[in-house]
Amino acid sequence: MLIFTSSLLLAQSDIKSEQEQSVKASEVPDPAKNWLQTNFPNITKVKWYVEQSSGKQSYEAKFKRNKRKFSAEFSQLGVFEDMELTLKCNDLPKQTMEQIDSYLIASYSKHKIVKVQAQIYQDMESAIASIDRNNFDFVEYYEIEFHGKNDKENELWEAQFDAKGILLNLRKIVQKSHDNLSY
């Protein structure tokens, strides 16, 4: 049974403006590099970025582990904030994806999912072990980037859904030419 809520009433809707710039590891705070080395000791190719998003500056490490794409975000002081794991739509639990699809179909005349990420905030050891088993039951939130077309406009959106597929937050993505680096 699908439960569809008019999530726009519940969700915060604002604009996401984000810029990323590549930086050398030597420019990244030591606590961020140490956290990454402790939690992912065997990764070798890490790309570091400084990110300006909605008036906040942070550092982001992008890397692959076991053929999966990860990004870890850190504060300006190098304190871990969150991690995102890039997934495919079919990695999500079936009922969760059905709920997300229901929202998109009800809200947009056309839509196309561009990127799906699981957001991880804590208990990294358990999360990593689950990821290695292709089990995503630990995920609290999914971030979906999609093109959504309504009567007049086709916009790029970022939506945050809970583990059951209920919309929590919706932001229009405003991109400046060549400011964002995709990974």
Beta strands, then each sheet from edge to edge (+ up, - down):
strand 1: 12-23
strand 2: 47-53
strand 3: 56-65
strand 4: 68-74
strand 5: 80-87
strand 6: 110-120
strand 7: 141-149
strand 8: 154-162
strand 9: 167-174
sheet 1: 1+ 2- 3+ 4- 5+ 6- 7+ 8- 9+ 1+
end
